[in-house]
Amino acid sequence: MKKRRIIICIAFVLIVAVVLGRMGYAYYGTAPELSPYTCSQHKDDTLRILFIGDSWAYMHQRHDAELAAMLSAKSSRPVSVCSYGICGITSKGFYESLFQDDSLRSLLSHGADYAIVSIGINDSYQKRGATHYALHTIYILRFLIANNIHPILLEIPDYDIVYAYEHQTFSRKGLRQLSMLLTGSQIDCREAYRQALRAQLYQNQLLNKVRLLSLESWDYDLYLSDRMHLNEKGYATLDSMIAKSSFINF
């Protein structure tokens, strides 16, 4: 009887190990880089700008007209701004969405001159790992560059990452602790993730092809009460920074 219990316990441990291993690979494993499909090049003189990525892009939809107006004031060409974001998406998830999300593919199929990319907040929030974030972000950027879409990448902003961690449920905190153990992340991993991306940009010789928009040292009065998502003032500030930058050629 005792021997049988030991065998059952060993079998249970092995099953748990296999399940956790598969879950870990799905959660932390890297996606393969796929050959980019070809997006159409638009033929008119409209300056087409996409704002794509995570919830920051999703919530920017109602501000598209304001940013277009800011940019139109500096351009002799018509300007179009279109946002598409997926709430909670990570860099890996968004890269996969470039190939699997029909709405995103349809948007890209119309062609664009620039893409403002918001990605990385959820990677740092979920502690996916600096290398994991940097690698998949490079995939996204290379996809855009291959289609002659100039990327403007929002660096991981100074959202209140400690506040976000402390206001999670007990079970999610446990998952974050596991993630930190497996990926070597700290609770405040924002700068480590930024540095990892900059290193990858250098190694992949993309520094001259990607514009980085730094959102460090932002006051929390630009955020909603969760200190993670922008409020109206935050989006007005962000759009003003984009419009005043020299990143877009008119």
Disulfide bonds with the S-S distance in Angstrom:
none
